Amino acid sequence: MAIARYAKEIGADAIAHGSTGAGNDQVRFDMTFLVMCPDMEIITLTRDGNLSRKDEVDYLNAHGFKADFTKLKYSYNVGIWGTSICGGEILDSTQGLPESAYLKQISRTGSEILALGFENGELLSVNGKQYSDKIAAIRAVEEIGAAYGIGRDMHVGDTIIGIKGRVGFEAAAPMLIIGAHKFLEKFTLSKWQQYWKDQVANWYGMFLHESQYMEPVMRDIEAMLESSQRNVTGVVTLELRPHCFSTVGVDSPNDLVKSKLGEYGETQKGWTSEEAKGFIKVTSTPLRVYYGNHKDEKI
């Protein structure tokens, strides 16, 4: 979208990108340009020529670039949210990545407590230190978690064009932040807030992945997701160990576990035992009606 805006700003008559014909980005680029710059030509030499890496190297060598273009065993994409790893053993579905394939090696043993603070669903603090810069907060979590090798995994996904792709990744920050955030939501959201947020979040993620960011329904989903976070405030404590982490506890002013009506598995305070029996009997009515009319069905 930024490229499309810039192309319009300078009055360009064409936009070029280097996507192949076998991935997702070609769809994301083309769809955005077709909508935002409908009168501009889209030039895609790599896709049109179905060029392999060898073809590209041969072209460079033939045009005076005589450097040794050696294809590496792995290719890496490093970003704020982690690193993706392609190539090597990943091309064989039966294999995983060796330790040497990961850019960040394990340097800590034992365990460590990590406290992540959230305000209205957004990361606010790391181990008590507040961050106005959210990217700096993410990087702080990444530095701590990566030292334990947390966030390593293998992803298999469906591409927009229909084939499947496999990629390895190391992503300590999102694993820890999302894990803590979902744990906090369990304490602060109602049952149905959690349920419907998960439903629309799955759709939103799929639409975003499949180049539907500009679809108007995305703005509606974003409004619902943002509203759902109004009470997701508090500090989540995690325990980190090599290769893994566990959720420990939550300190939140909006903790719904703290209720004057009762304590789970202990005592009820908001209803009598007779009221509980009546509730259960009424709740069982549809099942009693069904099986009363279908006595031959085994359960």
Disulfide bonds with the S-S distance in Angstrom:
none
